[in-house]
Amino acid sequence: MWGKDFHLTYKVAINADGNLDTTFTVKNVGTEAFNHQAALHSYYKVSDLTAGNLKIGGSFKGAKFLNKVLGEEQTEERDEIVITEETDSVYMGVNDPSLSDSGTKKKLNIVNEGWKDTVLWSPWGSEAMGFNEFVCVESVLFDNTEVPAGGEWVGKMSLQPENID
């Protein structure tokens, strides 16, 4: 079905420091190199999206992104992103997002290693999906990345919560 010989492992650990750490490993056990893409479809509960409680920070300003709602490439002008409409955007080269929720007074730092890009997704306005209570912030490897024969690719993500004033 997949056309290449590989092993995929996904490990999740909750540490004593309160962090949740994941390791996503693609190991090529075949004799030919292959390309792959990967994404962690991570959904985060938020207090109230429509109230503007959630701010998404990181190195977004100046980054190129594919706005999949409009079907065009754009450049991000904001320092922090506040979701105010349907959103489906792939930010190239952004791998350091953080979520600050003023309603819960919590911040979540997403620390990535190996993951190169970030997807932001929200079905804004869809009551059936409960859009006001979550946001999807995905750690992504958007471009095809080669795994040589006998080699491996590893993506690590650490969720590091903290309280904010």
MDTraj code that builds the backbone (N, CA, C; nanometers):
import mdtraj as md
import numpy as np

residues = "MET TRP GLY LYS ASP PHE HIS LEU THR TYR LYS VAL ALA ILE ASN ALA ASP GLY ASN LEU ASP THR THR PHE THR VAL LYS ASN VAL GLY THR GLU ALA PHE ASN HIS GLN ALA ALA LEU HIS SER TYR TYR LYS VAL SER ASP LEU THR ALA GLY ASN LEU LYS ILE GLY GLY SER PHE LYS GLY ALA LYS PHE LEU ASN LYS VAL LEU GLY GLU GLU GLN THR GLU GLU ARG ASP GLU ILE VAL ILE THR GLU GLU THR ASP SER VAL TYR MET GLY VAL ASN ASP PRO SER LEU SER ASP SER GLY THR LYS LYS LYS LEU ASN ILE VAL ASN GLU GLY TRP LYS ASP THR VAL LEU TRP SER PRO TRP GLY SER GLU ALA MET GLY PHE ASN GLU PHE VAL CYS VAL GLU SER VAL LEU PHE ASP ASN THR GLU VAL PRO ALA GLY GLY GLU TRP VAL GLY LYS MET SER LEU GLN PRO GLU ASN ILE ASP".split()
xyz = np.array([
    [0.0808, -0.1205, 0.0000],
    [0.0000, 0.0000, 0.0000],
    [0.0853, 0.1273, 0.0000],
    [0.1935, 0.1300, 0.0786],
    [0.2737, 0.2512, 0.0926],
    [0.3860, 0.2584, -0.0092],
    [0.4250, 0.1467, -0.0680],
    [0.5236, 0.1484, -0.1745],
    [0.6687, 0.1476, -0.1298],
    [0.6955, 0.1669, -0.0037],
    [0.8329, 0.1658, 0.0475],
    [0.8347, 0.0910, 0.1807],
    [0.9519, 0.0365, 0.2149],
    [0.9670, -0.0342, 0.3418],
    [1.0131, 0.0639, 0.4499],
    [0.9327, 0.0789, 0.5539],
    [0.9695, 0.1704, 0.6625],
    [0.9025, 0.1261, 0.7916],
    [0.9541, 0.1782, 0.9007],
    [0.8917, 0.1632, 1.0323],
    [0.8598, 0.3030, 1.0821],
    [0.7445, 0.3180, 1.1380],
    [0.7041, 0.4448, 1.1972],
    [0.6749, 0.4201, 1.3439],
    [0.7371, 0.4999, 1.4301],
    [0.7065, 0.4911, 1.5724],
    [0.6684, 0.6294, 1.6227],
    [0.5764, 0.6310, 1.7162],
    [0.5322, 0.7558, 1.7780],
    [0.5276, 0.7316, 1.9279],
    [0.6105, 0.8040, 1.9995],
    [0.6195, 0.7878, 2.1448],
    [0.5679, 0.9141, 2.2126],
    [0.4936, 0.8947, 2.3202],
    [0.4391, 1.0046, 2.3990],
    [0.4778, 0.9821, 2.5445],
    [0.5292, 1.0862, 2.6090],
    [0.5678, 1.0766, 2.7500],
    [0.5208, 1.2006, 2.8238],
    [0.4639, 1.1802, 2.9405],
    [0.4313, 1.2913, 3.0300],
    [0.5359, 1.2892, 3.1399],
    [0.6092, 1.3991, 3.1495],
    [0.7228, 1.4047, 3.2400],
    [0.6862, 1.4664, 3.3740],
    [0.7726, 1.4453, 3.4713],
    [0.7506, 1.4976, 3.6062],
    [0.7406, 1.6499, 3.6069],
    [0.8024, 1.7169, 3.5091],
    [0.7982, 1.8633, 3.5033],
    [0.6669, 1.9150, 3.4431],
    [0.5767, 1.8236, 3.4050],
    [0.4478, 1.8641, 3.3494],
    [0.4468, 1.8762, 3.1986],
    [0.5608, 1.8567, 3.1348],
    [0.5671, 1.8636, 2.9891],
    [0.5182, 1.7335, 2.9271],
    [0.4596, 1.7453, 2.8102],
    [0.4243, 1.6289, 2.7300],
    [0.5204, 1.6279, 2.6125],
    [0.5974, 1.5202, 2.5997],
    [0.6981, 1.5095, 2.4948],
    [0.6602, 1.3984, 2.3982],
    [0.6750, 1.4281, 2.2678],
    [0.6469, 1.3271, 2.1663],
    [0.7682, 1.3122, 2.0751],
    [0.7850, 1.1905, 2.0242],
    [0.8888, 1.1620, 1.9266],
    [0.8266, 1.0803, 1.8138],
    [0.8379, 1.1325, 1.6914],
    [0.7805, 1.0722, 1.5707],
    [0.8993, 1.0323, 1.4840],
    [0.9196, 0.9023, 1.4629],
    [1.0367, 0.8540, 1.3910],
    [0.9948, 0.7748, 1.2675],
    [1.0490, 0.8124, 1.1529],
    [1.0307, 0.7391, 1.0281],
    [1.1655, 0.6771, 0.9943],
    [1.1728, 0.5435, 0.9997],
    [1.2978, 0.4729, 0.9706],
    [1.2823, 0.3985, 0.8383],
    [1.3741, 0.4248, 0.7473],
    [1.3754, 0.3583, 0.6177],
    [1.4480, 0.2251, 0.6340],
    [1.3737, 0.1152, 0.6257],
    [1.4339, -0.0175, 0.6394],
    [1.4520, -0.0834, 0.5029],
    [1.4297, -0.0068, 0.3969],
    [1.4432, -0.0573, 0.2609],
    [1.5785, -0.0248, 0.2008],
    [1.5897, -0.0528, 0.0710],
    [1.7164, -0.0325, -0.0002],
    [1.7151, 0.0912, -0.0887],
    [1.6027, 0.1644, -0.0905],
    [1.5914, 0.2860, -0.1712],
    [1.5499, 0.4039, -0.0830],
    [1.6029, 0.5200, -0.1158],
    [1.5593, 0.6425, -0.0469],
    [1.4138, 0.6707, -0.0846],
    [1.3435, 0.7399, 0.0031],
    [1.2084, 0.7853, -0.0291],
    [1.1832, 0.9207, 0.0349],
    [1.0847, 0.9903, -0.0178],
    [1.0423, 1.1194, 0.0370],
    [0.9169, 1.1008, 0.1200],
    [0.9023, 1.1845, 0.2214],
    [0.7811, 1.1785, 0.3029],
    [0.7450, 1.3171, 0.3536],
    [0.6232, 1.3295, 0.3977],
    [0.5723, 1.4463, 0.4688],
    [0.5080, 1.3941, 0.5961],
    [0.4915, 1.4809, 0.6956],
    [0.4300, 1.4375, 0.8202],
    [0.3657, 1.5582, 0.8889],
    [0.2654, 1.5298, 0.9713],
    [0.1992, 1.6353, 1.0487],
    [0.1377, 1.5762, 1.1740],
    [0.1472, 1.6499, 1.2822],
    [0.0779, 1.6148, 1.4062],
    [-0.0467, 1.7026, 1.4125],
    [-0.1626, 1.6426, 1.4022],
    [-0.2884, 1.7175, 1.4031],
    [-0.3298, 1.7436, 1.5478],
    [-0.2697, 1.8463, 1.6060],
    [-0.2868, 1.8754, 1.7485],
    [-0.3953, 1.9808, 1.7693],
    [-0.4946, 1.9449, 1.8481],
    [-0.6065, 2.0340, 1.8787],
    [-0.5959, 2.0767, 2.0240],
    [-0.6123, 2.2074, 2.0487],
    [-0.5971, 2.2613, 2.1828],
    [-0.7253, 2.3301, 2.2266],
    [-0.7698, 2.2965, 2.3474],
    [-0.8894, 2.3583, 2.4050],
    [-0.8562, 2.5023, 2.4410],
    [-0.9487, 2.5942, 2.4092],
    [-0.9316, 2.7351, 2.4424],
    [-1.0558, 2.7826, 2.5171],
    [-1.0429, 2.8926, 2.5904],
    [-1.1546, 2.9407, 2.6723],
    [-1.2650, 3.0045, 2.5890],
    [-1.2292, 3.0866, 2.4905],
    [-1.3312, 3.1563, 2.4116],
    [-1.2632, 3.2220, 2.2921],
    [-1.2720, 3.1570, 2.1775],
    [-1.2059, 3.2072, 2.0576],
    [-1.2665, 3.3391, 2.0117],
    [-1.3990, 3.3521, 2.0180],
    [-1.4645, 3.4727, 1.9670],
    [-1.4361, 3.5959, 2.0526],
    [-1.3993, 3.5773, 2.1772],
    [-1.3671, 3.6907, 2.2646],
    [-1.2254, 3.7422, 2.2415],
    [-1.1502, 3.6741, 2.1573],
    [-1.0121, 3.7166, 2.1320],
    [-0.9179, 3.6800, 2.2440],
    [-0.9558, 3.5816, 2.3269],
    [-0.8720, 3.5418, 2.4402],
    [-0.7420, 3.4754, 2.3975],
    [-0.7403, 3.4125, 2.2797],
    [-0.6245, 3.3363, 2.2370],
    [-0.5344, 3.4178, 2.1452],
    [-0.4067, 3.4216, 2.1806],
    [-0.3046, 3.4827, 2.0954],
    [-0.2015, 3.3750, 2.0654],
    [-0.1666, 3.3641, 1.9373],
    [-0.0682, 3.2649, 1.8954],
    [0.0589, 3.3401, 1.8578],
    [0.1646, 3.3155, 1.9342],
    [0.2916, 3.3827, 1.9118],
    [0.3929, 3.2892, 1.8478],
    [0.5082, 3.3428, 1.8180],
    [0.6160, 3.2687, 1.7542],
    [0.6796, 3.3562, 1.6478],
    [0.7544, 3.2950, 1.5595],
    [0.8244, 3.3710, 1.4554],
    [0.7395, 3.3821, 1.3283],
    [0.6126, 3.4178, 1.3450],
    [0.5199, 3.4291, 1.2321],
    [0.5430, 3.5553, 1.1483],
    [0.5720, 3.6693, 1.2146],
    [0.5841, 3.7958, 1.1415],
    [0.6919, 3.7855, 1.0339],
    [0.6532, 3.8174, 0.9112],
    [0.7431, 3.8134, 0.7969],
    [0.7495, 3.6779, 0.7277],
    [0.6857, 3.5768, 0.7879],
    [0.6897, 3.4422, 0.7297],
    [0.5935, 3.4306, 0.6114],
    [0.6351, 3.3562, 0.5113],
    [0.5472, 3.3229, 0.3990],
    [0.4526, 3.2134, 0.4468],
    [0.3266, 3.2231, 0.4021],
    [0.2336, 3.1163, 0.4347],
    [0.1349, 3.0956, 0.3219],
    [0.0874, 2.9723, 0.3130],
    [-0.0147, 2.9372, 0.2161],
    [-0.1488, 2.9506, 0.2851],
    [-0.2280, 3.0490, 0.2424],
    [-0.3634, 3.0674, 0.2930],
    [-0.4518, 2.9754, 0.2100],
    [-0.4849, 2.8583, 0.2657],
    [-0.5611, 2.7588, 0.1901],
    [-0.7077, 2.7971, 0.1746],
    [-0.7585, 2.8869, 0.2589],
    [-0.8970, 2.9349, 0.2443],
    [-0.9080, 3.0181, 0.1165],
    [-0.8089, 3.1061, 0.0943],
    [-0.8088, 3.1918, -0.0245],
    [-0.7347, 3.1296, -0.1426],
    [-0.6553, 3.0253, -0.1155],
    [-0.5785, 2.9606, -0.2213],
    [-0.4641, 3.0451, -0.2734],
    [-0.3986, 3.1188, -0.1829],
    [-0.2876, 3.2041, -0.2269],
    [-0.1795, 3.2117, -0.1205],
    [-0.0567, 3.2404, -0.1668],
    [0.0540, 3.2606, -0.0748],
    [0.0524, 3.4047, -0.0263],
    [0.0802, 3.4242, 0.1025],
    [0.0815, 3.5574, 0.1624],
    [0.2022, 3.5687, 0.2546],
    [0.2249, 3.6901, 0.3049],
    [0.3277, 3.7149, 0.4052],
    [0.2588, 3.7627, 0.5315],
    [0.2926, 3.7005, 0.6437],
    [0.2290, 3.7369, 0.7711],
    [0.2828, 3.8712, 0.8194],
    [0.1933, 3.9612, 0.8561],
    [0.2306, 4.0936, 0.9040],
    [0.2150, 4.1087, 1.0550],
    [0.1452, 4.0160, 1.1179],
    [0.1168, 4.0273, 1.2614],
    [0.2281, 3.9668, 1.3467],
    [0.2515, 4.0293, 1.4644],
    [0.3434, 3.9726, 1.5636],
    [0.2797, 3.8520, 1.6313],
    [0.1508, 3.8671, 1.6646],
    [0.0735, 3.7592, 1.7261],
    [-0.0536, 3.7400, 1.6440],
    [-0.0957, 3.6162, 1.6325],
    [-0.2139, 3.5856, 1.5524],
    [-0.3331, 3.5649, 1.6439],
    [-0.4407, 3.6346, 1.6131],
    [-0.5688, 3.6161, 1.6802],
    [-0.6639, 3.5647, 1.5725],
    [-0.7241, 3.4490, 1.5973],
    [-0.8148, 3.3883, 1.4995],
    [-0.9482, 3.4621, 1.5047],
    [-0.9891, 3.5186, 1.3904],
    [-1.1155, 3.5925, 1.3826],
    [-1.2006, 3.5490, 1.2638],
    [-1.1558, 3.4444, 1.1946],
    [-1.2280, 3.3961, 1.0771],
    [-1.1828, 3.2534, 1.0486],
    [-1.2501, 3.1886, 0.9535],
    [-1.2072, 3.0551, 0.9141],
    [-1.0604, 3.0634, 0.8737],
    [-0.9817, 2.9696, 0.9256],
    [-0.8371, 2.9734, 0.9047],
    [-0.7866, 2.8351, 0.8653],
    [-0.7050, 2.8320, 0.7631],
    [-0.6341, 2.7103, 0.7227],
    [-0.5072, 2.7573, 0.6533],
    [-0.4005, 2.7720, 0.7314],
    [-0.2778, 2.8333, 0.6812],
    [-0.1565, 2.7480, 0.7150],
    [-0.0670, 2.7343, 0.6166],
    [0.0581, 2.6611, 0.6339],
    [0.1705, 2.7637, 0.6371],
    [0.2350, 2.7797, 0.7529],
    [0.3443, 2.8749, 0.7714],
    [0.4772, 2.8035, 0.7511],
    [0.5471, 2.8394, 0.6429],
    [0.6743, 2.7769, 0.6093],
    [0.7862, 2.8317, 0.6979],
    [0.8628, 2.7425, 0.7558],
    [0.9778, 2.7830, 0.8353],
    [0.9434, 2.8337, 0.9743],
    [0.8198, 2.8196, 1.0171],
    [0.7807, 2.8589, 1.1531],
    [0.7621, 2.7310, 1.2333],
    [0.8436, 2.7123, 1.3364],
    [0.8316, 2.5908, 1.4162],
    [0.8380, 2.6181, 1.5665],
    [0.7980, 2.7398, 1.6059],
    [0.8079, 2.7782, 1.7472],
    [0.6799, 2.8443, 1.8002],
    [0.5623, 2.7878, 1.7712],
    [0.4405, 2.8551, 1.8153],
    [0.4194, 2.8456, 1.9666],
    [0.3465, 2.9431, 2.0183],
    [0.3026, 2.9394, 2.1576],
    [0.1589, 2.9910, 2.1612],
    [0.0809, 2.9374, 2.2518],
    [-0.0590, 2.9766, 2.2675],
    [-0.0760, 3.0421, 2.4032],
    [-0.1239, 3.1655, 2.4046],
    [-0.1515, 3.2370, 2.5296],
    [-0.3007, 3.2626, 2.5362],
    [-0.3655, 3.2092, 2.6415],
    [-0.5106, 3.2210, 2.6580],
    [-0.5395, 3.3076, 2.7806],
    [-0.5822, 3.4315, 2.7565],
    [-0.6079, 3.5235, 2.8679],
    [-0.7282, 3.4795, 2.9511],
    [-0.8156, 3.3981, 2.8955],
    [-0.9316, 3.3485, 2.9695],
    [-0.8949, 3.2456, 3.0747],
    [-0.7951, 3.1644, 3.0479],
    [-0.7505, 3.0632, 3.1440],
    [-0.6225, 3.1045, 3.2158],
    [-0.5600, 3.2127, 3.1673],
    [-0.4312, 3.2595, 3.2180],
    [-0.3240, 3.1506, 3.2067],
    [-0.3302, 3.0806, 3.0942],
    [-0.2334, 2.9747, 3.0665],
    [-0.1627, 3.0029, 2.9352],
    [-0.0380, 2.9608, 2.9291],
    [0.0404, 2.9689, 2.8065],
    [0.0945, 2.8297, 2.7778],
    [0.0987, 2.7943, 2.6499],
    [0.1542, 2.6667, 2.6093],
    [0.2615, 2.6932, 2.5044],
    [0.3846, 2.6611, 2.5395],
    [0.4946, 2.6722, 2.4444],
    [0.5082, 2.5379, 2.3728],
    [0.5169, 2.5435, 2.2418],
    [0.5336, 2.4224, 2.1620],
    [0.6766, 2.4258, 2.1075],
    [0.7599, 2.3394, 2.1612],
    [0.9010, 2.3363, 2.1254],
    [0.9225, 2.2198, 2.0293],
    [0.9688, 2.2519, 1.9092],
    [0.9837, 2.1527, 1.8034],
    [1.1294, 2.1311, 1.7661],
    [1.1578, 2.0077, 1.7280],
    [1.2883, 1.9715, 1.6722],
    [1.2593, 1.8780, 1.5540],
    [1.3053, 1.9135, 1.4364],
    [1.2796, 1.8333, 1.3177],
    [1.1580, 1.8809, 1.2390],
    [1.0547, 1.9221, 1.3089],
    [0.9367, 1.9795, 1.2429],
    [0.9750, 2.1183, 1.1943],
    [0.9483, 2.1474, 1.0664],
    [0.9946, 2.2731, 1.0080],
    [0.8859, 2.3798, 0.9977],
    [0.7606, 2.3385, 0.9945],
    [0.6520, 2.4303, 0.9603],
    [0.5384, 2.4177, 1.0617],
    [0.4425, 2.5111, 1.0525],
    [0.3264, 2.5116, 1.1409],
    [0.2005, 2.5359, 1.0591],
    [0.0974, 2.4593, 1.0893],
    [-0.0351, 2.4819, 1.0307],
    [-0.1268, 2.5350, 1.1403],
    [-0.1993, 2.6419, 1.1080],
    [-0.3059, 2.6928, 1.1956],
    [-0.4378, 2.6641, 1.1260],
    [-0.5319, 2.6036, 1.2003],
    [-0.6621, 2.5701, 1.1424],
    [-0.7728, 2.5962, 1.2432],
    [-0.8783, 2.6587, 1.1937],
    [-0.9986, 2.6803, 1.2735],
    [-1.1191, 2.6824, 1.1804],
    [-1.2229, 2.6047, 1.2125],
    [-1.3455, 2.6081, 1.1331],
    [-1.4374, 2.7200, 1.1823],
    [-1.3832, 2.8386, 1.1982],
    [-1.4533, 2.9549, 1.2542],
    [-1.5990, 2.9582, 1.2069],
    [-1.6894, 2.9748, 1.3009],
    [-1.8312, 2.9875, 1.2687],
    [-1.9069, 2.8569, 1.2651],
    [-1.8397, 2.7435, 1.2653],
    [-1.9084, 2.6144, 1.2608],
    [-1.9482, 2.5719, 1.4017],
    [-2.0721, 2.6023, 1.4373],
    [-2.1236, 2.5637, 1.5691],
    [-2.1228, 2.4115, 1.5844],
    [-2.1525, 2.3387, 1.4764],
    [-2.1560, 2.1924, 1.4808],
    [-2.0200, 2.1349, 1.5215],
    [-1.9117, 2.2043, 1.4855],
    [-1.7772, 2.1570, 1.5205],
    [-1.7290, 2.2136, 1.6539],
    [-1.8073, 2.3030, 1.7150],
    [-1.7650, 2.3623, 1.8410],
    [-1.6438, 2.4523, 1.8246],
    [-1.6419, 2.5270, 1.7142],
    [-1.5242, 2.6061, 1.6755],
    [-1.4736, 2.6983, 1.7850],
    [-1.5597, 2.7469, 1.8714],
    [-1.5218, 2.8477, 1.9706],
    [-1.4393, 2.7903, 2.0854],
    [-1.4284, 2.6585, 2.0911],
    [-1.3641, 2.5947, 2.2058],
    [-1.2281, 2.5323, 2.1745],
    [-1.1804, 2.5429, 2.0496],
    [-1.0517, 2.4813, 2.0179],
    [-0.9845, 2.5527, 1.9018],
    [-0.8571, 2.5252, 1.8886],
    [-0.7797, 2.5673, 1.7720],
    [-0.6827, 2.4533, 1.7413],
    [-0.6525, 2.4366, 1.6154],
    [-0.5564, 2.3348, 1.5734],
    [-0.4259, 2.4056, 1.5379],
    [-0.3191, 2.3683, 1.6060],
    [-0.1847, 2.4204, 1.5785],
    [-0.0979, 2.2974, 1.5553],
    [-0.0633, 2.2745, 1.4303],
    [0.0041, 2.1508, 1.3914],
    [0.1531, 2.1708, 1.3679],
    [0.2316, 2.0798, 1.4220],
    [0.3734, 2.0707, 1.3870],
    [0.3800, 1.9892, 1.2590],
    [0.4476, 2.0458, 1.1566],
    [0.4376, 1.9898, 1.0224],
    [0.5748, 1.9830, 0.9545],
    [0.5898, 1.8824, 0.8711],
    [0.6984, 1.8734, 0.7744],
    [0.6280, 1.8779, 0.6397],
    [0.6102, 1.9998, 0.5853],
    [0.5249, 2.0215, 0.4686],
    [0.5898, 1.9769, 0.3381],
    [0.7150, 2.0142, 0.3165],
    [0.7840, 1.9765, 0.1935],
    [0.8319, 1.8319, 0.2019],
    [0.8366, 1.7664, 0.0869],
    [0.8906, 1.6309, 0.0826],
    [1.0319, 1.6310, 0.1375],
    [1.0579, 1.5390, 0.2295],
    [1.1890, 1.5269, 0.2919],
    [1.2400, 1.3850, 0.2698],
    [1.3610, 1.3748, 0.2200],
    [1.4163, 1.2431, 0.1873],
    [1.4662, 1.1706, 0.3115],
    [1.4369, 1.0404, 0.3149],
    [1.4932, 0.9502, 0.4145],
    [1.5769, 0.8479, 0.3365],
    [1.7085, 0.8536, 0.3503],
    [1.7930, 0.7620, 0.2719],
    [1.7760, 0.6175, 0.3178],
    [1.8136, 0.5233, 0.2322],
    [1.8098, 0.3816, 0.2683],
    [1.8877, 0.3619, 0.3986],
    [1.8257, 0.2967, 0.4946],
    [1.8895, 0.2723, 0.6241],
    [1.8867, 0.3922, 0.7174],
    [1.8364, 0.5068, 0.6706],
    [1.8348, 0.6280, 0.7525],
    [1.7013, 0.6488, 0.8230],
    [1.6925, 0.7605, 0.8926],
    [1.5681, 0.7924, 0.9611],
    [1.5493, 0.9426, 0.9702],
    [1.4234, 0.9819, 0.9884],
    [1.3875, 1.1215, 1.0163],
    [1.3170, 1.1203, 1.1505],
    [1.3509, 1.2189, 1.2347],
    [1.2898, 1.2278, 1.3675],
    [1.2331, 1.3669, 1.3880],
    [1.1088, 1.3733, 1.4331],
    [1.0445, 1.4981, 1.4729],
    [1.0065, 1.4900, 1.6194],
    [1.0517, 1.5876, 1.6971],
    [1.0189, 1.5908, 1.8403],
    [0.9352, 1.7141, 1.8682],
    [0.8355, 1.6974, 1.9542],
    [0.7528, 1.8096, 1.9977],
    [0.7368, 1.7996, 2.1485],
    [0.7596, 1.9114, 2.2156],
    [0.7407, 1.9189, 2.3596],
    [0.6378, 2.0280, 2.3895],
    [0.5318, 1.9924, 2.4608],
    [0.4319, 2.0895, 2.5056],
    [0.4687, 2.1306, 2.6469],
    [0.4973, 2.2608, 2.6636],
    [0.5474, 2.3111, 2.7910],
    [0.4516, 2.4188, 2.8440],
    [0.3631, 2.3805, 2.9371],
    [0.2650, 2.4757, 2.9889],
    [0.3251, 2.5674, 3.0961],
    [0.2665, 2.6874, 3.1047],
    [0.3042, 2.7793, 3.2121],
    [0.1860, 2.8713, 3.2414],
    [0.1880, 2.9293, 3.3597],
    [0.0853, 3.0277, 3.3968],
    [0.1297, 3.1650, 3.3506],
    [0.0315, 3.2498, 3.3145],
    [0.0618, 3.3881, 3.2777],
    [-0.0159, 3.4825, 3.3688],
    [0.0346, 3.6024, 3.3805],
    [-0.0314, 3.7030, 3.4661],
    [-0.1476, 3.7655, 3.3929],
])
top = md.Topology()
chain = top.add_chain()
for i, resn in enumerate(residues, 1):
    res = top.add_residue(resn, chain, resSeq=i)
    for name in ("N", "CA", "C"):
        top.add_atom(name, md.element.get_by_symbol(name[0]), res)
traj = md.Trajectory(xyz[None], top)
